[in-house]
Amino acid sequence: MKIVLVHGIFNTGHVMHWMKRQLELAGHECFAPTLASFDGRLGIEHAAKDLQEQINQAFGFADEVVIIGFSMGGIVGRYYLQCLDGARRVSQFFSLSAPHAGSWWAYLPYPSKGIKQLRPKSELLLKLAATENTLDNVQVYSYRTPMDFSIVPSSSSIWARAENKSFFIILHLSVIFSRKIVAEISANLATE
């Protein structure tokens, strides 16, 4: 299985190294790109186009892939799937602590278009909610922790379209270092 791991805001692809390594040990081919710009300054659309280009460079234009998106990377992944025709080649999409319904932290003053797009009921989040039918052939999962203090409220990671699971993990970033979540992803990959 070819897997793309998409980092969150203020991170690079390196933050996904532990999870990437676990999946590689299970026999998967993994790629964890660093998106421009890492702080979302240019917006979700720009990051998703960068993701598309890097996936095409790494895996060609047609190979089927699985995407794992952490935090803002989950929203970037959704934009790629729903607005850039990524759903055509993605069989499974796993979002990890992604703010599908936005986060109140996105109201903090920071000069980043991407952060503003993560506000509850933003134009971008409403567009994604309205175009979910493009995901009809993609298995979608949303994993979260109720102890998430970056996605506020943490219930914003619940996505009605997805198979949702909650894991008791302390803090937002710890989600990508969870053996329980890697085991859950692996179990779902095995059913593919």
Biotite code that builds the C-alpha atoms (Angstrom):
import biotite.structure as struc

atoms = struc.array([
    struc.Atom([0.000, 0.000, 0.000], chain_id="A", res_id=1, res_name="MET", atom_name="CA", element="C"),
    struc.Atom([1.269, 3.500, -0.832], chain_id="A", res_id=2, res_name="LYS", atom_name="CA", element="C"),
    struc.Atom([0.595, 5.906, 2.029], chain_id="A", res_id=3, res_name="ILE", atom_name="CA", element="C"),
    struc.Atom([0.949, 9.688, 2.157], chain_id="A", res_id=4, res_name="VAL", atom_name="CA", element="C"),
    struc.Atom([1.232, 11.244, 5.629], chain_id="A", res_id=5, res_name="LEU", atom_name="CA", element="C"),
    struc.Atom([0.289, 14.929, 5.759], chain_id="A", res_id=6, res_name="VAL", atom_name="CA", element="C"),
    struc.Atom([1.604, 17.026, 8.648], chain_id="A", res_id=7, res_name="HIS", atom_name="CA", element="C"),
    struc.Atom([-0.239, 19.775, 10.509], chain_id="A", res_id=8, res_name="GLY", atom_name="CA", element="C"),
    struc.Atom([0.398, 23.490, 10.884], chain_id="A", res_id=9, res_name="ILE", atom_name="CA", element="C"),
    struc.Atom([3.797, 24.685, 12.153], chain_id="A", res_id=10, res_name="PHE", atom_name="CA", element="C"),
    struc.Atom([5.257, 21.251, 11.365], chain_id="A", res_id=11, res_name="ASN", atom_name="CA", element="C"),
    struc.Atom([7.125, 19.628, 8.520], chain_id="A", res_id=12, res_name="THR", atom_name="CA", element="C"),
    struc.Atom([6.887, 16.126, 7.105], chain_id="A", res_id=13, res_name="GLY", atom_name="CA", element="C"),
    struc.Atom([9.534, 15.090, 9.634], chain_id="A", res_id=14, res_name="HIS", atom_name="CA", element="C"),
    struc.Atom([6.976, 15.207, 12.465], chain_id="A", res_id=15, res_name="VAL", atom_name="CA", element="C"),
    struc.Atom([5.288, 12.196, 10.844], chain_id="A", res_id=16, res_name="MET", atom_name="CA", element="C"),
    struc.Atom([8.519, 10.155, 10.933], chain_id="A", res_id=17, res_name="HIS", atom_name="CA", element="C"),
    struc.Atom([7.544, 7.844, 13.819], chain_id="A", res_id=18, res_name="TRP", atom_name="CA", element="C"),
    struc.Atom([4.186, 6.916, 12.318], chain_id="A", res_id=19, res_name="MET", atom_name="CA", element="C"),
    struc.Atom([5.761, 6.598, 8.862], chain_id="A", res_id=20, res_name="LYS", atom_name="CA", element="C"),
    struc.Atom([8.368, 4.201, 10.258], chain_id="A", res_id=21, res_name="ARG", atom_name="CA", element="C"),
    struc.Atom([5.723, 2.020, 11.955], chain_id="A", res_id=22, res_name="GLN", atom_name="CA", element="C"),
    struc.Atom([3.783, 1.723, 8.702], chain_id="A", res_id=23, res_name="LEU", atom_name="CA", element="C"),
    struc.Atom([6.946, 0.987, 6.717], chain_id="A", res_id=24, res_name="GLU", atom_name="CA", element="C"),
    struc.Atom([7.810, -1.814, 9.138], chain_id="A", res_id=25, res_name="LEU", atom_name="CA", element="C"),
    struc.Atom([4.379, -3.261, 8.322], chain_id="A", res_id=26, res_name="ALA", atom_name="CA", element="C"),
    struc.Atom([5.372, -3.343, 4.637], chain_id="A", res_id=27, res_name="GLY", atom_name="CA", element="C"),
    struc.Atom([3.833, -0.132, 3.302], chain_id="A", res_id=28, res_name="HIS", atom_name="CA", element="C"),
    struc.Atom([5.553, 2.388, 1.046], chain_id="A", res_id=29, res_name="GLU", atom_name="CA", element="C"),
    struc.Atom([5.252, 5.761, 2.764], chain_id="A", res_id=30, res_name="CYS", atom_name="CA", element="C"),
    struc.Atom([5.847, 9.386, 1.846], chain_id="A", res_id=31, res_name="PHE", atom_name="CA", element="C"),
    struc.Atom([5.677, 12.335, 4.256], chain_id="A", res_id=32, res_name="ALA", atom_name="CA", element="C"),
    struc.Atom([6.063, 15.568, 2.270], chain_id="A", res_id=33, res_name="PRO", atom_name="CA", element="C"),
    struc.Atom([6.653, 19.001, 3.742], chain_id="A", res_id=34, res_name="THR", atom_name="CA", element="C"),
    struc.Atom([3.994, 21.375, 2.460], chain_id="A", res_id=35, res_name="LEU", atom_name="CA", element="C"),
    struc.Atom([4.454, 25.018, 1.537], chain_id="A", res_id=36, res_name="ALA", atom_name="CA", element="C"),
    struc.Atom([3.915, 27.010, 3.578], chain_id="A", res_id=37, res_name="SER", atom_name="CA", element="C"),
    struc.Atom([4.196, 25.150, 6.849], chain_id="A", res_id=38, res_name="PHE", atom_name="CA", element="C"),
    struc.Atom([2.241, 27.831, 8.736], chain_id="A", res_id=39, res_name="ASP", atom_name="CA", element="C"),
    struc.Atom([-0.696, 27.871, 6.332], chain_id="A", res_id=40, res_name="GLY", atom_name="CA", element="C"),
    struc.Atom([0.097, 31.444, 5.343], chain_id="A", res_id=41, res_name="ARG", atom_name="CA", element="C"),
    struc.Atom([-0.842, 30.838, 1.688], chain_id="A", res_id=42, res_name="LEU", atom_name="CA", element="C"),
    struc.Atom([-4.069, 28.981, 2.485], chain_id="A", res_id=43, res_name="GLY", atom_name="CA", element="C"),
    struc.Atom([-5.426, 25.457, 2.429], chain_id="A", res_id=44, res_name="ILE", atom_name="CA", element="C"),
    struc.Atom([-5.881, 25.566, -1.371], chain_id="A", res_id=45, res_name="GLU", atom_name="CA", element="C"),
    struc.Atom([-2.187, 26.299, -1.946], chain_id="A", res_id=46, res_name="HIS", atom_name="CA", element="C"),
    struc.Atom([-1.076, 23.570, 0.468], chain_id="A", res_id=47, res_name="ALA", atom_name="CA", element="C"),
    struc.Atom([-3.420, 21.073, -1.227], chain_id="A", res_id=48, res_name="ALA", atom_name="CA", element="C"),
    struc.Atom([-2.023, 21.922, -4.676], chain_id="A", res_id=49, res_name="LYS", atom_name="CA", element="C"),
    struc.Atom([1.488, 21.449, -3.295], chain_id="A", res_id=50, res_name="ASP", atom_name="CA", element="C"),
    struc.Atom([0.365, 18.102, -1.835], chain_id="A", res_id=51, res_name="LEU", atom_name="CA", element="C"),
    struc.Atom([-1.039, 17.065, -5.219], chain_id="A", res_id=52, res_name="GLN", atom_name="CA", element="C"),
    struc.Atom([2.211, 17.928, -7.002], chain_id="A", res_id=53, res_name="GLU", atom_name="CA", element="C"),
    struc.Atom([4.327, 16.056, -4.457], chain_id="A", res_id=54, res_name="GLN", atom_name="CA", element="C"),
    struc.Atom([2.102, 12.957, -4.580], chain_id="A", res_id=55, res_name="ILE", atom_name="CA", element="C"),
    struc.Atom([2.358, 12.964, -8.381], chain_id="A", res_id=56, res_name="ASN", atom_name="CA", element="C"),
    struc.Atom([6.156, 13.279, -8.187], chain_id="A", res_id=57, res_name="GLN", atom_name="CA", element="C"),
    struc.Atom([6.460, 10.486, -5.624], chain_id="A", res_id=58, res_name="ALA", atom_name="CA", element="C"),
    struc.Atom([3.895, 8.013, -6.974], chain_id="A", res_id=59, res_name="PHE", atom_name="CA", element="C"),
    struc.Atom([3.064, 9.112, -10.523], chain_id="A", res_id=60, res_name="GLY", atom_name="CA", element="C"),
    struc.Atom([-0.350, 10.280, -11.688], chain_id="A", res_id=61, res_name="PHE", atom_name="CA", element="C"),
    struc.Atom([-2.410, 7.111, -11.366], chain_id="A", res_id=62, res_name="ALA", atom_name="CA", element="C"),
    struc.Atom([-1.203, 4.837, -8.553], chain_id="A", res_id=63, res_name="ASP", atom_name="CA", element="C"),
    struc.Atom([-3.757, 4.333, -5.797], chain_id="A", res_id=64, res_name="GLU", atom_name="CA", element="C"),
    struc.Atom([-2.786, 5.888, -2.466], chain_id="A", res_id=65, res_name="VAL", atom_name="CA", element="C"),
    struc.Atom([-4.017, 6.159, 1.100], chain_id="A", res_id=66, res_name="VAL", atom_name="CA", element="C"),
    struc.Atom([-3.834, 9.525, 2.872], chain_id="A", res_id=67, res_name="ILE", atom_name="CA", element="C"),
    struc.Atom([-3.347, 10.122, 6.583], chain_id="A", res_id=68, res_name="ILE", atom_name="CA", element="C"),
    struc.Atom([-3.845, 13.790, 7.491], chain_id="A", res_id=69, res_name="GLY", atom_name="CA", element="C"),
    struc.Atom([-2.995, 15.192, 10.918], chain_id="A", res_id=70, res_name="PHE", atom_name="CA", element="C"),
    struc.Atom([-4.684, 18.355, 12.211], chain_id="A", res_id=71, res_name="SER", atom_name="CA", element="C"),
    struc.Atom([-4.664, 21.000, 9.453], chain_id="A", res_id=72, res_name="MET", atom_name="CA", element="C"),
    struc.Atom([-3.167, 18.269, 7.246], chain_id="A", res_id=73, res_name="GLY", atom_name="CA", element="C"),
    struc.Atom([-6.525, 16.529, 7.495], chain_id="A", res_id=74, res_name="GLY", atom_name="CA", element="C"),
    struc.Atom([-8.253, 19.566, 6.026], chain_id="A", res_id=75, res_name="ILE", atom_name="CA", element="C"),
    struc.Atom([-5.548, 19.921, 3.356], chain_id="A", res_id=76, res_name="VAL", atom_name="CA", element="C"),
    struc.Atom([-6.107, 16.255, 2.530], chain_id="A", res_id=77, res_name="GLY", atom_name="CA", element="C"),
    struc.Atom([-9.859, 16.783, 2.262], chain_id="A", res_id=78, res_name="ARG", atom_name="CA", element="C"),
    struc.Atom([-9.379, 19.726, -0.079], chain_id="A", res_id=79, res_name="TYR", atom_name="CA", element="C"),
    struc.Atom([-7.089, 17.601, -2.258], chain_id="A", res_id=80, res_name="TYR", atom_name="CA", element="C"),
    struc.Atom([-9.654, 14.792, -2.309], chain_id="A", res_id=81, res_name="LEU", atom_name="CA", element="C"),
    struc.Atom([-12.765, 16.892, -2.812], chain_id="A", res_id=82, res_name="GLN", atom_name="CA", element="C"),
    struc.Atom([-11.614, 19.859, -4.883], chain_id="A", res_id=83, res_name="CYS", atom_name="CA", element="C"),
    struc.Atom([-8.535, 18.651, -6.793], chain_id="A", res_id=84, res_name="LEU", atom_name="CA", element="C"),
    struc.Atom([-9.885, 15.264, -7.924], chain_id="A", res_id=85, res_name="ASP", atom_name="CA", element="C"),
    struc.Atom([-7.748, 13.362, -5.425], chain_id="A", res_id=86, res_name="GLY", atom_name="CA", element="C"),
    struc.Atom([-10.688, 11.096, -4.583], chain_id="A", res_id=87, res_name="ALA", atom_name="CA", element="C"),
    struc.Atom([-10.149, 9.494, -7.992], chain_id="A", res_id=88, res_name="ARG", atom_name="CA", element="C"),
    struc.Atom([-6.971, 7.792, -6.747], chain_id="A", res_id=89, res_name="ARG", atom_name="CA", element="C"),
    struc.Atom([-7.417, 7.606, -2.953], chain_id="A", res_id=90, res_name="VAL", atom_name="CA", element="C"),
    struc.Atom([-8.987, 4.468, -1.509], chain_id="A", res_id=91, res_name="SER", atom_name="CA", element="C"),
    struc.Atom([-8.865, 5.420, 2.182], chain_id="A", res_id=92, res_name="GLN", atom_name="CA", element="C"),
    struc.Atom([-8.519, 8.691, 4.057], chain_id="A", res_id=93, res_name="PHE", atom_name="CA", element="C"),
    struc.Atom([-7.651, 8.850, 7.749], chain_id="A", res_id=94, res_name="PHE", atom_name="CA", element="C"),
    struc.Atom([-7.970, 12.185, 9.530], chain_id="A", res_id=95, res_name="SER", atom_name="CA", element="C"),
    struc.Atom([-6.257, 12.494, 12.894], chain_id="A", res_id=96, res_name="LEU", atom_name="CA", element="C"),
    struc.Atom([-7.452, 15.311, 15.169], chain_id="A", res_id=97, res_name="SER", atom_name="CA", element="C"),
    struc.Atom([-8.533, 17.375, 12.167], chain_id="A", res_id=98, res_name="ALA", atom_name="CA", element="C"),
    struc.Atom([-10.862, 20.344, 12.808], chain_id="A", res_id=99, res_name="PRO", atom_name="CA", element="C"),
    struc.Atom([-13.663, 19.333, 10.438], chain_id="A", res_id=100, res_name="HIS", atom_name="CA", element="C"),
    struc.Atom([-16.014, 21.778, 12.181], chain_id="A", res_id=101, res_name="ALA", atom_name="CA", element="C"),
    struc.Atom([-13.261, 24.322, 12.866], chain_id="A", res_id=102, res_name="GLY", atom_name="CA", element="C"),
    struc.Atom([-11.433, 25.356, 16.011], chain_id="A", res_id=103, res_name="SER", atom_name="CA", element="C"),
    struc.Atom([-11.882, 28.391, 18.215], chain_id="A", res_id=104, res_name="TRP", atom_name="CA", element="C"),
    struc.Atom([-8.082, 28.732, 18.336], chain_id="A", res_id=105, res_name="TRP", atom_name="CA", element="C"),
    struc.Atom([-8.272, 29.834, 14.689], chain_id="A", res_id=106, res_name="ALA", atom_name="CA", element="C"),
    struc.Atom([-9.558, 33.202, 15.921], chain_id="A", res_id=107, res_name="TYR", atom_name="CA", element="C"),
    struc.Atom([-6.165, 34.033, 17.455], chain_id="A", res_id=108, res_name="LEU", atom_name="CA", element="C"),
    struc.Atom([-4.455, 36.859, 15.567], chain_id="A", res_id=109, res_name="PRO", atom_name="CA", element="C"),
    struc.Atom([-1.869, 35.315, 13.255], chain_id="A", res_id=110, res_name="TYR", atom_name="CA", element="C"),
    struc.Atom([-1.241, 36.391, 9.650], chain_id="A", res_id=111, res_name="PRO", atom_name="CA", element="C"),
    struc.Atom([-2.202, 33.097, 8.044], chain_id="A", res_id=112, res_name="SER", atom_name="CA", element="C"),
    struc.Atom([-4.977, 32.522, 5.532], chain_id="A", res_id=113, res_name="LYS", atom_name="CA", element="C"),
    struc.Atom([-4.969, 28.808, 6.403], chain_id="A", res_id=114, res_name="GLY", atom_name="CA", element="C"),
    struc.Atom([-5.594, 29.455, 10.094], chain_id="A", res_id=115, res_name="ILE", atom_name="CA", element="C"),
    struc.Atom([-8.513, 31.760, 9.289], chain_id="A", res_id=116, res_name="LYS", atom_name="CA", element="C"),
    struc.Atom([-9.937, 29.018, 7.057], chain_id="A", res_id=117, res_name="GLN", atom_name="CA", element="C"),
    struc.Atom([-10.070, 26.732, 10.114], chain_id="A", res_id=118, res_name="LEU", atom_name="CA", element="C"),
    struc.Atom([-12.552, 28.963, 11.931], chain_id="A", res_id=119, res_name="ARG", atom_name="CA", element="C"),
    struc.Atom([-15.961, 27.380, 12.557], chain_id="A", res_id=120, res_name="PRO", atom_name="CA", element="C"),
    struc.Atom([-18.292, 27.899, 9.563], chain_id="A", res_id=121, res_name="LYS", atom_name="CA", element="C"),
    struc.Atom([-15.529, 29.402, 7.412], chain_id="A", res_id=122, res_name="SER", atom_name="CA", element="C"),
    struc.Atom([-16.208, 29.586, 3.681], chain_id="A", res_id=123, res_name="GLU", atom_name="CA", element="C"),
    struc.Atom([-13.685, 26.800, 3.063], chain_id="A", res_id=124, res_name="LEU", atom_name="CA", element="C"),
    struc.Atom([-15.144, 24.419, 5.687], chain_id="A", res_id=125, res_name="LEU", atom_name="CA", element="C"),
    struc.Atom([-18.662, 25.055, 4.360], chain_id="A", res_id=126, res_name="LEU", atom_name="CA", element="C"),
    struc.Atom([-17.423, 24.300, 0.822], chain_id="A", res_id=127, res_name="LYS", atom_name="CA", element="C"),
    struc.Atom([-15.943, 21.007, 2.011], chain_id="A", res_id=128, res_name="LEU", atom_name="CA", element="C"),
    struc.Atom([-19.175, 20.102, 3.811], chain_id="A", res_id=129, res_name="ALA", atom_name="CA", element="C"),
    struc.Atom([-21.148, 20.825, 0.634], chain_id="A", res_id=130, res_name="ALA", atom_name="CA", element="C"),
    struc.Atom([-18.935, 18.701, -1.641], chain_id="A", res_id=131, res_name="THR", atom_name="CA", element="C"),
    struc.Atom([-18.608, 15.512, 0.424], chain_id="A", res_id=132, res_name="GLU", atom_name="CA", element="C"),
    struc.Atom([-20.413, 13.523, -2.285], chain_id="A", res_id=133, res_name="ASN", atom_name="CA", element="C"),
    struc.Atom([-17.065, 13.437, -4.124], chain_id="A", res_id=134, res_name="THR", atom_name="CA", element="C"),
    struc.Atom([-15.951, 10.988, -1.411], chain_id="A", res_id=135, res_name="LEU", atom_name="CA", element="C"),
    struc.Atom([-18.515, 8.307, -2.255], chain_id="A", res_id=136, res_name="ASP", atom_name="CA", element="C"),
    struc.Atom([-15.816, 5.823, -3.296], chain_id="A", res_id=137, res_name="ASN", atom_name="CA", element="C"),
    struc.Atom([-13.369, 6.633, -0.483], chain_id="A", res_id=138, res_name="VAL", atom_name="CA", element="C"),
    struc.Atom([-13.430, 4.984, 2.937], chain_id="A", res_id=139, res_name="GLN", atom_name="CA", element="C"),
    struc.Atom([-13.070, 7.814, 5.466], chain_id="A", res_id=140, res_name="VAL", atom_name="CA", element="C"),
    struc.Atom([-12.068, 7.626, 9.116], chain_id="A", res_id=141, res_name="TYR", atom_name="CA", element="C"),
    struc.Atom([-11.745, 10.325, 11.755], chain_id="A", res_id=142, res_name="SER", atom_name="CA", element="C"),
    struc.Atom([-9.744, 9.628, 14.901], chain_id="A", res_id=143, res_name="TYR", atom_name="CA", element="C"),
    struc.Atom([-9.565, 12.058, 17.786], chain_id="A", res_id=144, res_name="ARG", atom_name="CA", element="C"),
    struc.Atom([-8.813, 12.513, 21.441], chain_id="A", res_id=145, res_name="THR", atom_name="CA", element="C"),
    struc.Atom([-11.195, 14.214, 23.880], chain_id="A", res_id=146, res_name="PRO", atom_name="CA", element="C"),
    struc.Atom([-8.030, 15.602, 25.547], chain_id="A", res_id=147, res_name="MET", atom_name="CA", element="C"),
    struc.Atom([-7.205, 17.757, 22.525], chain_id="A", res_id=148, res_name="ASP", atom_name="CA", element="C"),
    struc.Atom([-6.524, 21.344, 23.533], chain_id="A", res_id=149, res_name="PHE", atom_name="CA", element="C"),
    struc.Atom([-5.572, 22.539, 20.029], chain_id="A", res_id=150, res_name="SER", atom_name="CA", element="C"),
    struc.Atom([-8.865, 21.596, 18.369], chain_id="A", res_id=151, res_name="ILE", atom_name="CA", element="C"),
    struc.Atom([-11.422, 23.450, 20.487], chain_id="A", res_id=152, res_name="VAL", atom_name="CA", element="C"),
    struc.Atom([-13.852, 21.968, 21.079], chain_id="A", res_id=153, res_name="PRO", atom_name="CA", element="C"),
    struc.Atom([-12.289, 18.545, 20.526], chain_id="A", res_id=154, res_name="SER", atom_name="CA", element="C"),
    struc.Atom([-15.649, 17.363, 19.198], chain_id="A", res_id=155, res_name="SER", atom_name="CA", element="C"),
    struc.Atom([-14.878, 19.412, 16.058], chain_id="A", res_id=156, res_name="SER", atom_name="CA", element="C"),
    struc.Atom([-12.868, 16.390, 14.936], chain_id="A", res_id=157, res_name="SER", atom_name="CA", element="C"),
    struc.Atom([-16.064, 14.348, 14.705], chain_id="A", res_id=158, res_name="ILE", atom_name="CA", element="C"),
    struc.Atom([-16.984, 14.041, 11.040], chain_id="A", res_id=159, res_name="TRP", atom_name="CA", element="C"),
    struc.Atom([-20.489, 12.720, 10.329], chain_id="A", res_id=160, res_name="ALA", atom_name="CA", element="C"),
    struc.Atom([-19.401, 11.125, 7.040], chain_id="A", res_id=161, res_name="ARG", atom_name="CA", element="C"),
    struc.Atom([-16.547, 9.176, 8.609], chain_id="A", res_id=162, res_name="ALA", atom_name="CA", element="C"),
    struc.Atom([-16.145, 6.196, 10.863], chain_id="A", res_id=163, res_name="GLU", atom_name="CA", element="C"),
    struc.Atom([-15.288, 8.077, 14.060], chain_id="A", res_id=164, res_name="ASN", atom_name="CA", element="C"),
    struc.Atom([-13.217, 6.752, 16.948], chain_id="A", res_id=165, res_name="LYS", atom_name="CA", element="C"),
    struc.Atom([-12.075, 8.455, 20.113], chain_id="A", res_id=166, res_name="SER", atom_name="CA", element="C"),
    struc.Atom([-8.824, 7.499, 21.848], chain_id="A", res_id=167, res_name="PHE", atom_name="CA", element="C"),
    struc.Atom([-7.766, 8.603, 25.302], chain_id="A", res_id=168, res_name="PHE", atom_name="CA", element="C"),
    struc.Atom([-4.513, 10.323, 24.414], chain_id="A", res_id=169, res_name="ILE", atom_name="CA", element="C"),
    struc.Atom([-3.119, 13.325, 26.252], chain_id="A", res_id=170, res_name="ILE", atom_name="CA", element="C"),
    struc.Atom([-2.609, 16.327, 23.955], chain_id="A", res_id=171, res_name="LEU", atom_name="CA", element="C"),
    struc.Atom([-2.995, 17.040, 20.259], chain_id="A", res_id=172, res_name="HIS", atom_name="CA", element="C"),
    struc.Atom([0.474, 16.173, 18.942], chain_id="A", res_id=173, res_name="LEU", atom_name="CA", element="C"),
    struc.Atom([0.535, 12.853, 20.838], chain_id="A", res_id=174, res_name="SER", atom_name="CA", element="C"),
    struc.Atom([-2.088, 11.505, 18.424], chain_id="A", res_id=175, res_name="VAL", atom_name="CA", element="C"),
    struc.Atom([0.577, 10.883, 15.757], chain_id="A", res_id=176, res_name="ILE", atom_name="CA", element="C"),
    struc.Atom([2.696, 8.921, 18.258], chain_id="A", res_id=177, res_name="PHE", atom_name="CA", element="C"),
    struc.Atom([-0.087, 6.604, 19.399], chain_id="A", res_id=178, res_name="SER", atom_name="CA", element="C"),
    struc.Atom([0.438, 2.867, 18.983], chain_id="A", res_id=179, res_name="ARG", atom_name="CA", element="C"),
    struc.Atom([-3.338, 2.415, 19.344], chain_id="A", res_id=180, res_name="LYS", atom_name="CA", element="C"),
    struc.Atom([-4.011, 4.680, 16.378], chain_id="A", res_id=181, res_name="ILE", atom_name="CA", element="C"),
    struc.Atom([-1.325, 3.026, 14.243], chain_id="A", res_id=182, res_name="VAL", atom_name="CA", element="C"),
    struc.Atom([-2.855, -0.363, 15.101], chain_id="A", res_id=183, res_name="ALA", atom_name="CA", element="C"),
    struc.Atom([-6.332, 0.916, 14.137], chain_id="A", res_id=184, res_name="GLU", atom_name="CA", element="C"),
    struc.Atom([-5.046, 2.316, 10.837], chain_id="A", res_id=185, res_name="ILE", atom_name="CA", element="C"),
    struc.Atom([-3.204, -0.943, 10.124], chain_id="A", res_id=186, res_name="SER", atom_name="CA", element="C"),
    struc.Atom([-6.315, -3.011, 10.830], chain_id="A", res_id=187, res_name="ALA", atom_name="CA", element="C"),
    struc.Atom([-8.333, -0.899, 8.386], chain_id="A", res_id=188, res_name="ASN", atom_name="CA", element="C"),
    struc.Atom([-5.593, -1.045, 5.751], chain_id="A", res_id=189, res_name="LEU", atom_name="CA", element="C"),
    struc.Atom([-5.692, -4.831, 6.002], chain_id="A", res_id=190, res_name="ALA", atom_name="CA", element="C"),
    struc.Atom([-9.377, -4.831, 5.018], chain_id="A", res_id=191, res_name="THR", atom_name="CA", element="C"),
    struc.Atom([-8.649, -2.921, 1.813], chain_id="A", res_id=192, res_name="GLU", atom_name="CA", element="C"),
])
